[in-house]
Structures are given as structure tokens and as C-alpha cells.
Amino acid sequence: MALVVLAAAGWYGWQAWQAQQRRARAWAAETTQQWQALDARIDALRVDQRAQAQRLQQADATNRVLREELLGIGQRAALLEDSVRKLADPDRDGAQALRLDEVDLLLGQGEQRLRIAGDLDGARDAYALAAGVLEGIHPGAGGNAALLNLRQALVQERATLDALAQDPKVAALAQLDRFAASLSLPATAPSPATAARPWWQRALSRIVQVQPSNAAVAVAGGERAAAFAALQLELTLARAAIERRDTAAYRAALGRADGWIARLWPDSPQRRARRAALQALRAQPLVLQLPALGSTRRQLQALGHGS
């Protein structure tokens, strides 16, 4: 009897344990399904988030393009408004604007011919043509004052050009060429006047030449030829400096040329005259001093014409 009870109790315990195991496996399976469903839902949310981020980027790019297009439309509208305002302005019709641009072109050509080429006559001709074109412009309403100021400035510039006798660069070149043409290398070294020598020097002059040991004048023929070539080189450098209107280089070259003159000729009235001529050349200006030059063009540019 006890064995039957013990067997029944064991069988009942075994059934209870199996039932508990089945419930544990069912709960574990259900929990796993819930976790899998949650993971799937999270993956779906991530996909939706990425898609939403892409849509936001596309929307931002579209907004940026729309903003640029709106800015472009605003700029085109401003340009159209400015064009309409210019067309509606009676003082800025097409013919007047074209003539004012022609005046600016002629003035620019005249200024360049004077500053670069030193062509004073060409500059005067260009300014005269500009004055003729400006006189032929009939101002509209409200344009009398502006054109009157332009004409007055142009009259002042032409008066300044007429008062200018010669371009300083051209004058300096001409003076330097005359000075260079006046130079010549003597066949022999210069010597003091014979009458000023003592009798014993005159008697021995064909045998012995007496000269101070510290004299700076070149005596040998080769030295004199080299010194004269160096003098001509410095004068050439001075010409190049004149063409560039480089006052510092011009005066430096003439200063070195003065040293070669002292090397070639002894102290005499001729050498002093040549050195004085060089000093006058060094004082020669190379740059145009015309404060009024270009004032008419500046007024034109203030009015919106020219470049």
C-alpha cells in the first residue's frame, strides 16, 4: 500500500514537473517572439527614420534652390528696374550716353599719349576732339549743370596742356643727346698748357712727362678708352631711365658719369663746364606735373560714364 502511494506521489510530481517545464518553454518562446517583434519594429522605425532624414535633406536642398532662384529673380527685377529708370530718364538717352562714352575714350587716349609716349601734340588733338563732341551734346532737363561742369573742367585741362611747352621727358632726352654729342675722346692725354710750365719741364717734355702720383686723370690709352666707354654706358643708362621716367636711376647714372668726366679730363674750364652741364641735366624733371590732368574723366566716371 505504501508503495502504491509512493508511486502515485512520484507520478504526480513527475507530471507537475513536466507541466512546469512546458510552461517555462512556452514562456521562453513567447518572450523570444516578443523580442523578435520588438527588434523588427525597431528596424522598421530605423528605416522610417532614414527615409525621413532623406526627405528632410531633399526638402532642404529644394528650399535652398528656391531661395537662390528667388534671389536671382530679385536681382533681375532690380536690373530691369534700373534699365527702366535709365530709359525713362530724359538726361540719359542713348545718344547722349554714347557721346559721353566717346568723350571719355578720347580723353583717355589723349592722357595715355601724353603720359606714355610724351606726344603733346597728339594729346592736344585728342582733347580738342573731345571738346567738340562735348559741345555737340544738347542736355535734357536737369542735365545743364553736369555738362557745364564737364565743359569747365575740360577747358581747364586744355589750358594746362596749351601752357605746357614740352614734355619734360622729351626735353631731358634732347639735352642729354646734345651733351653726349659734345663729348669726344682726345687722341692723347690732356696736359697743362705749355706756357704755364717751368723752362726745365718744357725742355724735358719730349723725354720725361711729370705728373702727380695721386692724379685721378687716366693717362694710358687703354684706360682712357675704357673710361670713355664707361661714360657712354652711363649716358645710355640715363636715357633708359628717362624713357621710364625713373628720376632716381636717371640722377644716379648722371652722378656716375660725372665721376668718369673727372677721370678723363683734368681740372680746366672745359671740364668745369661739362660738369655744370651734367648738374643742370640732373636737375631736369622727368615727371609731368599736371594736377588738373584727368579731372574731366573723373567727373565723367562720377556721372556713371566711362571706365
NUPA-129510 format. One record per residue (C-alpha): x, y, z; residue in three letters. Coordinates in steps of 0.2 Angstrom, whole numbers, plus 5000, padded with zeros to 4 digits. Example, Ala and Ser with C-alpha at 12.3 -4.5 7.8 and 13.67 -1.06 7.14 Angstrom:
residues 2
<X = 5062 | Y = 4978 | Z = 5039 | residuo = ALA>
<X = 5068 | Y = 4995 | Z = 5036 | residuo = SER>
end
This chain:
residues 307
<X = 5000 | Y = 5000 | Z = 5000 | residuo = MET>
<X = 5014 | Y = 5012 | Z = 5004 | residuo = ALA>
<X = 5022 | Y = 5008 | Z = 4988 | residuo = LEU>
<X = 5007 | Y = 5012 | Z = 4978 | residuo = VAL>
<X = 5005 | Y = 5029 | Z = 4987 | residuo = VAL>
<X = 5024 | Y = 5032 | Z = 4984 | residuo = LEU>
<X = 5022 | Y = 5028 | Z = 4966 | residuo = ALA>
<X = 5007 | Y = 5039 | Z = 4964 | residuo = ALA>
<X = 5015 | Y = 5053 | Z = 4973 | residuo = ALA>
<X = 5031 | Y = 5051 | Z = 4961 | residuo = GLY>
<X = 5020 | Y = 5050 | Z = 4946 | residuo = TRP>
<X = 5010 | Y = 5066 | Z = 4951 | residuo = TYR>
<X = 5027 | Y = 5075 | Z = 4955 | residuo = GLY>
<X = 5033 | Y = 5070 | Z = 4938 | residuo = TRP>
<X = 5018 | Y = 5076 | Z = 4929 | residuo = GLN>
<X = 5019 | Y = 5093 | Z = 4939 | residuo = ALA>
<X = 5037 | Y = 5095 | Z = 4934 | residuo = TRP>
<X = 5034 | Y = 5091 | Z = 4916 | residuo = GLN>
<X = 5019 | Y = 5104 | Z = 4916 | residuo = ALA>
<X = 5031 | Y = 5117 | Z = 4924 | residuo = GLN>
<X = 5044 | Y = 5113 | Z = 4911 | residuo = GLN>
<X = 5031 | Y = 5115 | Z = 4897 | residuo = ARG>
<X = 5025 | Y = 5132 | Z = 4904 | residuo = ARG>
<X = 5043 | Y = 5138 | Z = 4906 | residuo = ALA>
<X = 5047 | Y = 5133 | Z = 4887 | residuo = ARG>
<X = 5031 | Y = 5141 | Z = 4882 | residuo = ALA>
<X = 5035 | Y = 5157 | Z = 4891 | residuo = TRP>
<X = 5053 | Y = 5157 | Z = 4884 | residuo = ALA>
<X = 5046 | Y = 5155 | Z = 4867 | residuo = ALA>
<X = 5033 | Y = 5169 | Z = 4869 | residuo = GLU>
<X = 5047 | Y = 5180 | Z = 4876 | residuo = THR>
<X = 5058 | Y = 5177 | Z = 4861 | residuo = THR>
<X = 5044 | Y = 5181 | Z = 4849 | residuo = GLN>
<X = 5041 | Y = 5197 | Z = 4858 | residuo = GLN>
<X = 5059 | Y = 5202 | Z = 4857 | residuo = TRP>
<X = 5059 | Y = 5197 | Z = 4839 | residuo = GLN>
<X = 5044 | Y = 5208 | Z = 4836 | residuo = ALA>
<X = 5052 | Y = 5222 | Z = 4845 | residuo = LEU>
<X = 5068 | Y = 5221 | Z = 4835 | residuo = ASP>
<X = 5058 | Y = 5221 | Z = 4819 | residuo = ALA>
<X = 5048 | Y = 5236 | Z = 4825 | residuo = ARG>
<X = 5064 | Y = 5245 | Z = 4829 | residuo = ILE>
<X = 5072 | Y = 5240 | Z = 4812 | residuo = ASP>
<X = 5056 | Y = 5247 | Z = 4804 | residuo = ALA>
<X = 5057 | Y = 5263 | Z = 4814 | residuo = LEU>
<X = 5076 | Y = 5265 | Z = 4809 | residuo = ARG>
<X = 5071 | Y = 5263 | Z = 4791 | residuo = VAL>
<X = 5057 | Y = 5276 | Z = 4793 | residuo = ASP>
<X = 5070 | Y = 5287 | Z = 4802 | residuo = GLN>
<X = 5082 | Y = 5286 | Z = 4787 | residuo = ARG>
<X = 5068 | Y = 5289 | Z = 4775 | residuo = ALA>
<X = 5063 | Y = 5304 | Z = 4785 | residuo = GLN>
<X = 5081 | Y = 5311 | Z = 4785 | residuo = ALA>
<X = 5082 | Y = 5309 | Z = 4766 | residuo = GLN>
<X = 5066 | Y = 5318 | Z = 4764 | residuo = ARG>
<X = 5072 | Y = 5332 | Z = 4775 | residuo = LEU>
<X = 5088 | Y = 5333 | Z = 4765 | residuo = GLN>
<X = 5079 | Y = 5334 | Z = 4749 | residuo = GLN>
<X = 5067 | Y = 5347 | Z = 4756 | residuo = ALA>
<X = 5082 | Y = 5357 | Z = 4762 | residuo = ASP>
<X = 5090 | Y = 5356 | Z = 4745 | residuo = ALA>
<X = 5074 | Y = 5361 | Z = 4737 | residuo = THR>
<X = 5072 | Y = 5376 | Z = 4749 | residuo = ASN>
<X = 5090 | Y = 5381 | Z = 4745 | residuo = ARG>
<X = 5087 | Y = 5381 | Z = 4726 | residuo = VAL>
<X = 5071 | Y = 5390 | Z = 4729 | residuo = LEU>
<X = 5080 | Y = 5404 | Z = 4739 | residuo = ARG>
<X = 5093 | Y = 5405 | Z = 4725 | residuo = GLU>
<X = 5080 | Y = 5407 | Z = 4712 | residuo = GLU>
<X = 5071 | Y = 5420 | Z = 4722 | residuo = LEU>
<X = 5087 | Y = 5430 | Z = 4724 | residuo = LEU>
<X = 5091 | Y = 5428 | Z = 4706 | residuo = GLY>
<X = 5073 | Y = 5434 | Z = 4702 | residuo = ILE>
<X = 5076 | Y = 5449 | Z = 4714 | residuo = GLY>
<X = 5092 | Y = 5454 | Z = 4706 | residuo = GLN>
<X = 5084 | Y = 5453 | Z = 4688 | residuo = ARG>
<X = 5070 | Y = 5463 | Z = 4694 | residuo = ALA>
<X = 5082 | Y = 5476 | Z = 4701 | residuo = ALA>
<X = 5092 | Y = 5476 | Z = 4684 | residuo = LEU>
<X = 5075 | Y = 5478 | Z = 4675 | residuo = LEU>
<X = 5070 | Y = 5492 | Z = 4686 | residuo = GLU>
<X = 5087 | Y = 5501 | Z = 4684 | residuo = ASP>
<X = 5085 | Y = 5499 | Z = 4665 | residuo = SER>
<X = 5068 | Y = 5506 | Z = 4665 | residuo = VAL>
<X = 5073 | Y = 5520 | Z = 4676 | residuo = ARG>
<X = 5088 | Y = 5524 | Z = 4664 | residuo = LYS>
<X = 5076 | Y = 5523 | Z = 4649 | residuo = LEU>
<X = 5063 | Y = 5535 | Z = 4657 | residuo = ALA>
<X = 5077 | Y = 5547 | Z = 4662 | residuo = ASP>
<X = 5077 | Y = 5561 | Z = 4648 | residuo = PRO>
<X = 5095 | Y = 5566 | Z = 4653 | residuo = ASP>
<X = 5102 | Y = 5549 | Z = 4649 | residuo = ARG>
<X = 5096 | Y = 5544 | Z = 4632 | residuo = ASP>
<X = 5106 | Y = 5533 | Z = 4621 | residuo = GLY>
<X = 5113 | Y = 5546 | Z = 4610 | residuo = ALA>
<X = 5119 | Y = 5556 | Z = 4625 | residuo = GLN>
<X = 5127 | Y = 5541 | Z = 4634 | residuo = ALA>
<X = 5136 | Y = 5536 | Z = 4618 | residuo = LEU>
<X = 5143 | Y = 5553 | Z = 4615 | residuo = ARG>
<X = 5149 | Y = 5554 | Z = 4633 | residuo = LEU>
<X = 5157 | Y = 5537 | Z = 4632 | residuo = ASP>
<X = 5166 | Y = 5544 | Z = 4616 | residuo = GLU>
<X = 5172 | Y = 5559 | Z = 4626 | residuo = VAL>
<X = 5179 | Y = 5548 | Z = 4639 | residuo = ASP>
<X = 5188 | Y = 5537 | Z = 4626 | residuo = LEU>
<X = 5196 | Y = 5552 | Z = 4618 | residuo = LEU>
<X = 5201 | Y = 5559 | Z = 4634 | residuo = LEU>
<X = 5209 | Y = 5543 | Z = 4639 | residuo = GLY>
<X = 5218 | Y = 5542 | Z = 4623 | residuo = GLN>
<X = 5225 | Y = 5559 | Z = 4625 | residuo = GLY>
<X = 5231 | Y = 5556 | Z = 4643 | residuo = GLU>
<X = 5239 | Y = 5540 | Z = 4638 | residuo = GLN>
<X = 5248 | Y = 5548 | Z = 4623 | residuo = ARG>
<X = 5255 | Y = 5562 | Z = 4635 | residuo = LEU>
<X = 5260 | Y = 5551 | Z = 4649 | residuo = ARG>
<X = 5267 | Y = 5536 | Z = 4640 | residuo = ILE>
<X = 5273 | Y = 5542 | Z = 4623 | residuo = ALA>
<X = 5276 | Y = 5561 | Z = 4628 | residuo = GLY>
<X = 5266 | Y = 5566 | Z = 4612 | residuo = ASP>
<X = 5260 | Y = 5583 | Z = 4617 | residuo = LEU>
<X = 5253 | Y = 5587 | Z = 4600 | residuo = ASP>
<X = 5243 | Y = 5571 | Z = 4599 | residuo = GLY>
<X = 5236 | Y = 5574 | Z = 4617 | residuo = ALA>
<X = 5230 | Y = 5591 | Z = 4612 | residuo = ARG>
<X = 5222 | Y = 5585 | Z = 4596 | residuo = ASP>
<X = 5213 | Y = 5571 | Z = 4607 | residuo = ALA>
<X = 5207 | Y = 5584 | Z = 4619 | residuo = TYR>
<X = 5201 | Y = 5596 | Z = 4605 | residuo = ALA>
<X = 5191 | Y = 5581 | Z = 4598 | residuo = LEU>
<X = 5183 | Y = 5578 | Z = 4615 | residuo = ALA>
<X = 5179 | Y = 5596 | Z = 4617 | residuo = ALA>
<X = 5170 | Y = 5596 | Z = 4600 | residuo = GLY>
<X = 5160 | Y = 5580 | Z = 4605 | residuo = VAL>
<X = 5155 | Y = 5588 | Z = 4622 | residuo = LEU>
<X = 5150 | Y = 5604 | Z = 4614 | residuo = GLU>
<X = 5138 | Y = 5594 | Z = 4602 | residuo = GLY>
<X = 5128 | Y = 5586 | Z = 4617 | residuo = ILE>
<X = 5112 | Y = 5595 | Z = 4620 | residuo = HIS>
<X = 5107 | Y = 5592 | Z = 4638 | residuo = PRO>
<X = 5090 | Y = 5587 | Z = 4643 | residuo = GLY>
<X = 5080 | Y = 5593 | Z = 4658 | residuo = ALA>
<X = 5092 | Y = 5594 | Z = 4674 | residuo = GLY>
<X = 5107 | Y = 5590 | Z = 4664 | residuo = GLY>
<X = 5114 | Y = 5608 | Z = 4661 | residuo = ASN>
<X = 5123 | Y = 5609 | Z = 4677 | residuo = ALA>
<X = 5133 | Y = 5592 | Z = 4675 | residuo = ALA>
<X = 5138 | Y = 5596 | Z = 4657 | residuo = LEU>
<X = 5143 | Y = 5614 | Z = 4662 | residuo = LEU>
<X = 5155 | Y = 5607 | Z = 4675 | residuo = ASN>
<X = 5162 | Y = 5594 | Z = 4662 | residuo = LEU>
<X = 5165 | Y = 5608 | Z = 4649 | residuo = ARG>
<X = 5173 | Y = 5619 | Z = 4663 | residuo = GLN>
<X = 5185 | Y = 5605 | Z = 4668 | residuo = ALA>
<X = 5189 | Y = 5601 | Z = 4650 | residuo = LEU>
<X = 5193 | Y = 5620 | Z = 4647 | residuo = VAL>
<X = 5205 | Y = 5620 | Z = 4662 | residuo = GLN>
<X = 5214 | Y = 5604 | Z = 4656 | residuo = GLU>
<X = 5216 | Y = 5611 | Z = 4638 | residuo = ARG>
<X = 5223 | Y = 5627 | Z = 4645 | residuo = ALA>
<X = 5235 | Y = 5617 | Z = 4656 | residuo = THR>
<X = 5241 | Y = 5607 | Z = 4640 | residuo = LEU>
<X = 5242 | Y = 5623 | Z = 4630 | residuo = ASP>
<X = 5253 | Y = 5631 | Z = 4644 | residuo = ALA>
<X = 5265 | Y = 5616 | Z = 4643 | residuo = LEU>
<X = 5279 | Y = 5620 | Z = 4631 | residuo = ALA>
<X = 5286 | Y = 5602 | Z = 4630 | residuo = GLN>
<X = 5286 | Y = 5586 | Z = 4639 | residuo = ASP>
<X = 5300 | Y = 5585 | Z = 4652 | residuo = PRO>
<X = 5305 | Y = 5568 | Z = 4646 | residuo = LYS>
<X = 5307 | Y = 5574 | Z = 4628 | residuo = VAL>
<X = 5317 | Y = 5590 | Z = 4634 | residuo = ALA>
<X = 5328 | Y = 5579 | Z = 4645 | residuo = ALA>
<X = 5332 | Y = 5567 | Z = 4631 | residuo = LEU>
<X = 5336 | Y = 5581 | Z = 4619 | residuo = ALA>
<X = 5348 | Y = 5590 | Z = 4632 | residuo = GLN>
<X = 5356 | Y = 5573 | Z = 4635 | residuo = LEU>
<X = 5359 | Y = 5569 | Z = 4617 | residuo = ASP>
<X = 5367 | Y = 5587 | Z = 4614 | residuo = ARG>
<X = 5378 | Y = 5584 | Z = 4629 | residuo = PHE>
<X = 5383 | Y = 5566 | Z = 4623 | residuo = ALA>
<X = 5386 | Y = 5573 | Z = 4605 | residuo = ALA>
<X = 5398 | Y = 5587 | Z = 4613 | residuo = SER>
<X = 5409 | Y = 5574 | Z = 4620 | residuo = LEU>
<X = 5424 | Y = 5567 | Z = 4611 | residuo = SER>
<X = 5440 | Y = 5557 | Z = 4617 | residuo = LEU>
<X = 5456 | Y = 5566 | Z = 4613 | residuo = PRO>
<X = 5469 | Y = 5555 | Z = 4605 | residuo = ALA>
<X = 5482 | Y = 5559 | Z = 4619 | residuo = THR>
<X = 5480 | Y = 5563 | Z = 4637 | residuo = ALA>
<X = 5477 | Y = 5581 | Z = 4641 | residuo = PRO>
<X = 5492 | Y = 5590 | Z = 4648 | residuo = SER>
<X = 5494 | Y = 5608 | Z = 4656 | residuo = PRO>
<X = 5497 | Y = 5622 | Z = 4645 | residuo = ALA>
<X = 5515 | Y = 5623 | Z = 4639 | residuo = THR>
<X = 5517 | Y = 5642 | Z = 4643 | residuo = ALA>
<X = 5512 | Y = 5638 | Z = 4661 | residuo = ALA>
<X = 5526 | Y = 5625 | Z = 4663 | residuo = ARG>
<X = 5543 | Y = 5630 | Z = 4670 | residuo = PRO>
<X = 5558 | Y = 5631 | Z = 4657 | residuo = TRP>
<X = 5565 | Y = 5614 | Z = 4663 | residuo = TRP>
<X = 5548 | Y = 5605 | Z = 4660 | residuo = GLN>
<X = 5547 | Y = 5612 | Z = 4643 | residuo = ARG>
<X = 5565 | Y = 5607 | Z = 4639 | residuo = ALA>
<X = 5562 | Y = 5589 | Z = 4645 | residuo = LEU>
<X = 5544 | Y = 5587 | Z = 4640 | residuo = SER>
<X = 5549 | Y = 5576 | Z = 4625 | residuo = ARG>
<X = 5559 | Y = 5565 | Z = 4636 | residuo = ILE>
<X = 5550 | Y = 5565 | Z = 4653 | residuo = VAL>
<X = 5532 | Y = 5568 | Z = 4657 | residuo = GLN>
<X = 5529 | Y = 5574 | Z = 4675 | residuo = VAL>
<X = 5513 | Y = 5571 | Z = 4684 | residuo = GLN>
<X = 5507 | Y = 5570 | Z = 4702 | residuo = PRO>
<X = 5506 | Y = 5552 | Z = 4708 | residuo = SER>
<X = 5489 | Y = 5555 | Z = 4716 | residuo = ASN>
<X = 5481 | Y = 5562 | Z = 4700 | residuo = ALA>
<X = 5464 | Y = 5555 | Z = 4695 | residuo = ALA>
<X = 5465 | Y = 5558 | Z = 4677 | residuo = VAL>
<X = 5468 | Y = 5542 | Z = 4666 | residuo = ALA>
<X = 5484 | Y = 5543 | Z = 4656 | residuo = VAL>
<X = 5486 | Y = 5527 | Z = 4647 | residuo = ALA>
<X = 5477 | Y = 5525 | Z = 4631 | residuo = GLY>
<X = 5468 | Y = 5509 | Z = 4636 | residuo = GLY>
<X = 5462 | Y = 5517 | Z = 4652 | residuo = GLU>
<X = 5456 | Y = 5532 | Z = 4643 | residuo = ARG>
<X = 5446 | Y = 5522 | Z = 4630 | residuo = ALA>
<X = 5439 | Y = 5511 | Z = 4644 | residuo = ALA>
<X = 5434 | Y = 5526 | Z = 4654 | residuo = ALA>
<X = 5426 | Y = 5535 | Z = 4639 | residuo = PHE>
<X = 5416 | Y = 5519 | Z = 4635 | residuo = ALA>
<X = 5410 | Y = 5518 | Z = 4653 | residuo = ALA>
<X = 5405 | Y = 5536 | Z = 4652 | residuo = LEU>
<X = 5395 | Y = 5532 | Z = 4636 | residuo = GLN>
<X = 5387 | Y = 5517 | Z = 4645 | residuo = LEU>
<X = 5381 | Y = 5528 | Z = 4660 | residuo = GLU>
<X = 5373 | Y = 5541 | Z = 4647 | residuo = LEU>
<X = 5364 | Y = 5526 | Z = 4639 | residuo = THR>
<X = 5358 | Y = 5521 | Z = 4656 | residuo = LEU>
<X = 5352 | Y = 5539 | Z = 4659 | residuo = ALA>
<X = 5342 | Y = 5538 | Z = 4643 | residuo = ARG>
<X = 5334 | Y = 5522 | Z = 4648 | residuo = ALA>
<X = 5329 | Y = 5530 | Z = 4665 | residuo = ALA>
<X = 5322 | Y = 5545 | Z = 4655 | residuo = ILE>
<X = 5311 | Y = 5533 | Z = 4645 | residuo = GLU>
<X = 5304 | Y = 5525 | Z = 4661 | residuo = ARG>
<X = 5303 | Y = 5542 | Z = 4670 | residuo = ARG>
<X = 5314 | Y = 5535 | Z = 4684 | residuo = ASP>
<X = 5321 | Y = 5550 | Z = 4692 | residuo = THR>
<X = 5332 | Y = 5541 | Z = 4705 | residuo = ALA>
<X = 5340 | Y = 5530 | Z = 4692 | residuo = ALA>
<X = 5342 | Y = 5545 | Z = 4680 | residuo = TYR>
<X = 5351 | Y = 5555 | Z = 4693 | residuo = ARG>
<X = 5362 | Y = 5540 | Z = 4699 | residuo = ALA>
<X = 5368 | Y = 5537 | Z = 4681 | residuo = ALA>
<X = 5372 | Y = 5555 | Z = 4678 | residuo = LEU>
<X = 5382 | Y = 5555 | Z = 4695 | residuo = GLY>
<X = 5392 | Y = 5541 | Z = 4689 | residuo = ARG>
<X = 5395 | Y = 5549 | Z = 4673 | residuo = ALA>
<X = 5402 | Y = 5565 | Z = 4682 | residuo = ASP>
<X = 5415 | Y = 5554 | Z = 4690 | residuo = GLY>
<X = 5420 | Y = 5547 | Z = 4673 | residuo = TRP>
<X = 5422 | Y = 5565 | Z = 4667 | residuo = ILE>
<X = 5434 | Y = 5569 | Z = 4681 | residuo = ALA>
<X = 5443 | Y = 5554 | Z = 4676 | residuo = ARG>
<X = 5445 | Y = 5559 | Z = 4658 | residuo = LEU>
<X = 5449 | Y = 5577 | Z = 4659 | residuo = TRP>
<X = 5460 | Y = 5587 | Z = 4671 | residuo = PRO>
<X = 5454 | Y = 5602 | Z = 4680 | residuo = ASP>
<X = 5450 | Y = 5615 | Z = 4667 | residuo = SER>
<X = 5436 | Y = 5627 | Z = 4661 | residuo = PRO>
<X = 5431 | Y = 5614 | Z = 4649 | residuo = GLN>
<X = 5429 | Y = 5601 | Z = 4662 | residuo = ARG>
<X = 5420 | Y = 5613 | Z = 4674 | residuo = ARG>
<X = 5408 | Y = 5617 | Z = 4660 | residuo = ALA>
<X = 5404 | Y = 5599 | Z = 4657 | residuo = ARG>
<X = 5401 | Y = 5595 | Z = 4675 | residuo = ARG>
<X = 5390 | Y = 5610 | Z = 4676 | residuo = ALA>
<X = 5380 | Y = 5604 | Z = 4661 | residuo = ALA>
<X = 5378 | Y = 5587 | Z = 4670 | residuo = LEU>
<X = 5372 | Y = 5596 | Z = 4686 | residuo = GLN>
<X = 5359 | Y = 5605 | Z = 4675 | residuo = ALA>
<X = 5354 | Y = 5589 | Z = 4667 | residuo = LEU>
<X = 5352 | Y = 5580 | Z = 4684 | residuo = ARG>
<X = 5340 | Y = 5594 | Z = 4690 | residuo = ALA>
<X = 5329 | Y = 5592 | Z = 4674 | residuo = GLN>
<X = 5312 | Y = 5585 | Z = 4679 | residuo = PRO>
<X = 5306 | Y = 5569 | Z = 4671 | residuo = LEU>
<X = 5288 | Y = 5568 | Z = 4678 | residuo = VAL>
<X = 5273 | Y = 5578 | Z = 4672 | residuo = LEU>
<X = 5267 | Y = 5590 | Z = 4685 | residuo = GLN>
<X = 5249 | Y = 5592 | Z = 4679 | residuo = LEU>
<X = 5237 | Y = 5591 | Z = 4694 | residuo = PRO>
<X = 5222 | Y = 5595 | Z = 4683 | residuo = ALA>
<X = 5225 | Y = 5581 | Z = 4670 | residuo = LEU>
<X = 5211 | Y = 5568 | Z = 4671 | residuo = GLY>
<X = 5199 | Y = 5579 | Z = 4681 | residuo = SER>
<X = 5186 | Y = 5578 | Z = 4667 | residuo = THR>
<X = 5187 | Y = 5559 | Z = 4666 | residuo = ARG>
<X = 5185 | Y = 5558 | Z = 4684 | residuo = ARG>
<X = 5169 | Y = 5569 | Z = 4683 | residuo = GLN>
<X = 5163 | Y = 5558 | Z = 4669 | residuo = LEU>
<X = 5165 | Y = 5542 | Z = 4679 | residuo = GLN>
<X = 5156 | Y = 5550 | Z = 4694 | residuo = ALA>
<X = 5141 | Y = 5553 | Z = 4682 | residuo = LEU>
<X = 5142 | Y = 5534 | Z = 4678 | residuo = GLY>
<X = 5150 | Y = 5535 | Z = 4661 | residuo = HIS>
<X = 5167 | Y = 5528 | Z = 4656 | residuo = GLY>
<X = 5178 | Y = 5515 | Z = 4664 | residuo = SER>
end
